[in-house]
Structure formats: structure tokens, C-alpha cells
Amino acid sequence: MTACVQHPWVSTKSPGLVKKAALQLTKFSLLKRRVGLTREAFVQHWTTVHANVLVNQAGHKHYNQRYVQDRFLDVEGFNDASFDGAAQMIPQSVQVLQHGFQEDPLYQQFVRPDELLFLDVPSCQVLYCERRPIQAVAPGQAGLKALILVRRQTETSRVNFLKTWLERAQTLVLREPSLCGVVHHHVMQDAARGMADGVPCRQPFDLVEELFFHDLNTLRRVTTSATFGEDFASHGARPTGQGSLVFAAQEHLVYDDTDVTN
């Protein structure tokens, strides 16, 4: 089996399910490319020009410890056009909820003008989340994952949904030995916002789920199976394509200044 790269923020002291973990803030920026821009041009600008603007001009590291670009793969079975990628960050502190990177004058000076060159900014969203590891990410896992944006059913309370979805994930870990890591990110209440104006989203996602795999064929087999799809409705979530979204993603590390060792 392919050897894997350790994700530094996931505990590996004991194998299998992670029963307890300290809360940690994570931030996702869900990105939609500008109309008329090819996926290849979007990725090229995002990974070169935009990364340079963030890190070397706008002070991105003052607000974040770690920055990963989740590139959504254009593969059969994962053709949802809602988003083209996600920026995933570990913020420096919870203070970003009140005054974060988007409120810094350098953001408006350098970042927003560049965003307009390659993003459909009004269609992009920012999610602040509490990270909850379920299964430790296997050593050597190379950042290939299903990134799942989950909305709960209207009649399901947030508390019940998060409890039920945790039970589903624990069952999935036991059922699928091919999984090499599961991490949940609970979207904080009123912390899903439009990138353009910072206004809370009217129908926010409730949870971001990362399912890590060694290879794309296994990822596709698991996430396109009938059982996987049926689990959404039976565990309080809206079905994929009807409120919830599933993407195949490859991580690209831009920088990592964390000192997390557990």
C-alpha cells in the first residue's frame, strides 16, 4: 500500500477512532472561479499569483498558522460546479471571528483586487469551524480526500444532526478499512459568510467532512456507492446534489507554521 504524509494536526498516538480531542478552529474559503476562466487557468492563478499576494504582500501568516489549497479534481462522478476549490486554514486564534484577515486593510488593498481576476467573489463562501478528528490520519497519507459539505435536513436540529453524523462516521470507519483518516469540522453558528460582503449565509452548511484515501479509485468506489448516498437521508442530512456536496480533492500545502505534535 502507498506510504503516506502525516497531517500534523491529527492525533496519531493511538490508532483507530479518536475519542477525545481539544477543540481547534479551522477556516474554509469555498472558491468559485470567474465565469469564462478555465479550471486550468483558475488553478494556475490560485497556486502562483494569489498565493504570492497572500503570503508576501497581505500578511496572511499574521492570521493563520497553516494554509492548504484543496484542489477539486475534475474526475468522473465529481462534476458539481458549485465550487472549484477550497482554501483551508488553521487560524492563529479565535480572535479572527471578530477581526480577521478580511477586515485587515491589506486585504482590501492587495487581496480583493486579485480575487476579482480569477474568482466569482459573490459565489464564494467563508466557513469558520470547530475541528473534530474521528479517525487519525494515517502516516504517509498524501492528501487525497473526499471533501464533503453537508447540510442537515430542515426538520433535524443541529445538536441531533451532529450526534447522528458522528455515529455515521464511526460506522463508516469500521465498515471501510480503506479509509486512512476522517476529520469533521462543525461549522459554527452564524459563522458561514459570503466572501463578498461578510453577511451570514441564508442556508449555511452545517459540517465539513474530510475522508482520506490512498488512491482515487477507492475514493470513488466508497463515495459513489449506494450505501454512502443512502446514509445522508438516514442520518439527518440533505442528499448529495440536493443541498450537500461531495468533491474529490488533492491537498497542496502552501505553508505550515504549526507546532502541533499530538
C-alpha positions as CSV (number, residue, x, y, z in Angstrom):
1,M,0.0,0.0,0.0
2,T,1.2,3.5,-0.7
3,A,3.1,5.2,2.1
4,C,1.5,8.4,3.4
5,V,2.4,12.2,4.7
6,Q,1.3,12.9,8.3
7,H,-1.2,15.6,8.8
8,P,0.3,17.5,11.8
9,W,-3.0,18.5,13.4
10,V,-4.4,14.9,13.7
11,S,-3.5,12.7,16.7
12,T,-1.6,9.5,15.9
13,K,-0.7,8.5,19.5
14,S,-3.3,5.7,19.3
15,P,-4.7,4.1,16.2
16,G,-8.3,4.0,15.1
17,L,-11.1,6.2,16.3
18,V,-10.1,9.4,18.1
19,K,-12.4,9.6,21.2
20,K,-11.3,12.9,22.6
21,A,-9.6,15.9,21.1
22,A,-9.1,19.6,22.0
23,L,-11.2,21.9,20.0
24,Q,-9.4,23.7,17.2
25,L,-10.6,26.4,14.9
26,T,-10.4,25.8,11.2
27,K,-11.4,28.1,8.3
28,F,-12.5,27.2,4.8
29,S,-12.9,29.6,1.9
30,L,-15.0,27.9,-0.7
31,L,-13.9,29.2,-4.1
32,K,-15.9,29.5,-7.4
33,R,-13.9,30.5,-10.4
34,R,-14.8,33.6,-12.5
35,V,-17.1,33.0,-15.5
36,G,-15.1,32.4,-18.6
37,L,-12.0,31.2,-16.8
38,T,-10.9,27.6,-17.4
39,R,-10.3,25.3,-14.5
40,E,-6.6,25.1,-15.5
41,A,-6.3,28.9,-15.6
42,F,-8.0,29.1,-12.2
43,V,-5.6,26.6,-10.6
44,Q,-2.6,28.3,-12.2
45,H,-3.5,31.8,-10.8
46,W,-4.6,30.5,-7.4
47,T,-1.5,28.4,-6.8
48,T,1.0,31.0,-8.0
49,V,-0.1,34.6,-8.2
50,H,-2.7,34.5,-5.5
51,A,-0.6,32.5,-3.1
52,N,2.2,35.1,-3.5
53,V,-0.2,38.0,-2.9
54,L,-1.5,36.4,0.3
55,V,1.8,35.4,1.8
56,N,4.2,38.1,0.6
57,Q,2.0,41.2,0.3
58,A,-1.1,40.9,2.5
59,G,0.2,39.4,5.8
60,H,-1.7,36.1,5.6
61,K,0.6,34.5,8.1
62,H,-0.3,37.1,10.8
63,Y,-3.7,35.5,10.9
64,N,-3.0,31.8,10.1
65,Q,-0.7,29.1,11.2
66,R,-1.3,26.8,8.3
67,Y,-2.6,27.2,4.7
68,V,-3.6,24.3,2.4
69,Q,-5.2,24.6,-1.0
70,D,-7.7,21.9,-1.6
71,R,-7.8,21.5,-5.4
72,F,-11.1,19.9,-6.5
73,L,-10.3,17.3,-9.1
74,D,-12.1,17.1,-12.4
75,V,-12.9,13.4,-12.5
76,E,-15.9,11.3,-13.4
77,G,-18.5,11.2,-10.7
78,F,-17.4,14.5,-9.2
79,N,-18.7,17.2,-11.6
80,D,-20.5,19.5,-9.2
81,A,-19.9,23.1,-10.4
82,S,-20.8,24.9,-7.2
83,F,-17.1,25.3,-6.2
84,D,-13.7,24.7,-7.8
85,G,-11.5,24.6,-4.7
86,A,-11.2,25.4,-1.0
87,A,-8.6,27.3,0.9
88,Q,-8.2,25.5,4.3
89,M,-6.5,27.3,7.2
90,I,-5.7,26.9,10.9
91,P,-6.1,30.5,12.2
92,Q,-3.8,31.9,14.8
93,S,-6.6,32.4,17.4
94,V,-10.3,32.7,17.8
95,Q,-10.0,36.5,17.6
96,V,-10.3,36.1,13.8
97,L,-14.0,35.6,14.4
98,Q,-14.3,39.3,15.4
99,H,-11.4,40.8,13.4
100,G,-9.8,38.5,10.8
101,F,-7.9,38.7,7.6
102,Q,-10.8,40.1,5.6
103,E,-11.0,43.1,7.9
104,D,-7.3,44.0,7.5
105,P,-6.7,47.0,5.2
106,L,-4.1,45.0,3.4
107,Y,-6.8,42.5,2.3
108,Q,-8.8,45.3,0.5
109,Q,-5.6,46.8,-0.9
110,F,-4.0,43.6,-2.3
111,V,-6.2,40.5,-2.0
112,R,-9.6,41.7,-3.2
113,P,-8.3,43.2,-6.5
114,D,-6.5,39.9,-7.2
115,E,-9.6,37.8,-6.2
116,L,-11.6,39.7,-8.8
117,L,-9.2,38.5,-11.5
118,F,-10.0,34.8,-11.0
119,L,-12.9,34.4,-8.6
120,D,-16.7,34.8,-8.8
121,V,-16.5,36.5,-5.4
122,P,-20.2,36.8,-4.7
123,S,-20.5,33.0,-5.1
124,C,-17.6,32.2,-2.7
125,Q,-18.2,31.4,1.0
126,V,-16.2,31.5,4.2
127,L,-16.8,28.9,6.9
128,Y,-15.4,29.1,10.5
129,C,-15.4,25.7,12.1
130,E,-14.5,23.6,15.1
131,R,-12.3,20.7,14.1
132,R,-13.2,17.2,15.5
133,P,-10.9,14.3,14.4
134,I,-12.8,11.0,14.2
135,Q,-10.1,8.6,12.8
136,A,-6.4,9.6,13.0
137,V,-5.0,10.3,9.5
138,A,-2.6,7.5,8.6
139,P,1.1,8.3,8.4
140,G,2.2,8.9,4.8
141,Q,-1.3,9.7,3.6
142,A,-0.7,12.0,0.6
143,G,-3.6,14.5,1.0
144,L,-6.1,12.8,-1.4
145,K,-9.5,13.1,0.1
146,A,-13.3,13.4,-0.4
147,L,-14.3,16.9,0.9
148,I,-18.0,16.8,1.8
149,L,-20.1,19.9,2.5
150,V,-23.1,18.7,4.5
151,R,-26.4,20.5,5.1
152,R,-28.8,19.0,7.6
153,Q,-32.5,18.4,6.9
154,T,-34.8,21.3,7.9
155,E,-36.6,19.2,10.5
156,T,-33.4,18.0,12.1
157,S,-31.9,20.0,15.0
158,R,-28.3,21.0,14.8
159,V,-27.5,19.0,18.0
160,N,-29.2,15.8,16.8
161,F,-27.6,16.1,13.4
162,L,-24.1,16.4,14.6
163,K,-24.6,13.5,17.0
164,T,-26.1,11.3,14.3
165,W,-23.4,12.3,11.7
166,L,-20.7,11.3,14.2
167,E,-22.3,7.9,14.6
168,R,-22.4,7.5,10.9
169,A,-18.7,8.4,10.6
170,Q,-17.8,5.9,13.3
171,T,-19.7,3.2,11.5
172,L,-18.1,4.1,8.2
173,V,-14.6,3.8,9.7
174,L,-15.5,0.2,10.9
175,R,-17.1,-0.6,7.6
176,E,-14.4,0.7,5.3
177,P,-10.8,-0.4,6.1
178,S,-9.7,1.5,3.0
179,L,-10.2,4.8,4.9
180,C,-7.0,6.3,6.2
181,G,-8.4,9.2,8.1
182,V,-11.7,11.0,8.9
183,V,-11.9,14.6,10.2
184,H,-15.1,16.6,10.9
185,H,-15.3,20.4,11.0
186,H,-18.5,21.7,12.7
187,V,-19.5,25.0,11.1
188,M,-20.0,27.4,13.9
189,Q,-23.4,29.1,14.2
190,D,-23.6,32.4,12.2
191,A,-20.0,31.8,11.0
192,A,-20.8,30.8,7.4
193,R,-20.5,34.1,5.5
194,G,-20.4,35.4,2.0
195,M,-16.9,36.3,0.9
196,A,-18.1,39.4,-0.9
197,D,-19.8,41.1,2.0
198,G,-19.4,39.1,5.1
199,V,-23.1,38.6,5.5
200,P,-24.2,35.3,7.1
201,C,-25.4,32.7,4.5
202,R,-29.1,32.1,4.5
203,Q,-28.7,28.3,4.0
204,P,-25.3,27.5,5.5
205,F,-23.5,24.2,5.5
206,D,-23.5,22.5,8.9
207,L,-20.4,20.4,8.6
208,V,-17.4,19.8,6.5
209,E,-16.2,16.2,6.4
210,E,-12.8,15.0,5.2
211,L,-12.4,11.4,4.2
212,F,-8.8,10.5,3.4
213,F,-7.8,7.7,0.9
214,H,-4.7,6.2,-0.6
215,D,-6.0,6.2,-4.2
216,L,-8.6,7.8,-6.4
217,N,-10.3,4.5,-7.4
218,T,-11.0,3.7,-3.8
219,L,-12.3,7.2,-3.0
220,R,-14.6,6.9,-6.0
221,R,-15.8,3.4,-5.0
222,V,-16.7,4.4,-1.5
223,T,-18.3,7.8,-2.1
224,T,-20.4,6.8,-5.1
225,S,-21.8,3.6,-3.6
226,A,-25.5,3.3,-3.0
227,T,-24.9,2.8,0.7
228,F,-22.9,6.0,1.0
229,G,-25.6,8.0,-0.6
230,E,-28.4,6.4,1.4
231,D,-26.6,7.3,4.6
232,F,-27.2,11.0,4.1
233,A,-31.0,10.8,4.3
234,S,-31.0,8.2,7.1
235,H,-28.7,10.4,9.2
236,G,-30.4,13.7,9.0
237,A,-28.6,15.2,6.0
238,R,-29.8,16.5,2.7
239,P,-28.8,14.2,-0.2
240,T,-25.8,15.0,-2.3
241,G,-26.7,17.3,-5.2
242,Q,-29.8,18.4,-3.2
243,G,-28.1,20.6,-0.5
244,S,-25.0,18.6,0.3
245,L,-22.0,18.4,-2.0
246,V,-19.1,15.9,-2.5
247,F,-15.8,16.8,-4.1
248,A,-12.7,14.8,-4.8
249,A,-9.8,16.9,-3.6
250,Q,-6.0,17.0,-3.6
251,E,-4.2,19.0,-0.9
252,H,-1.4,21.4,-1.7
253,L,0.5,22.7,1.3
254,V,1.4,26.4,0.9
255,Y,2.9,26.8,4.4
256,D,2.8,25.2,7.8
257,D,3.9,27.1,10.9
258,T,2.1,24.9,13.4
259,D,3.8,23.3,16.4
260,V,1.0,20.7,16.9
261,T,2.5,17.3,17.7
262,N,-0.5,15.4,19.0
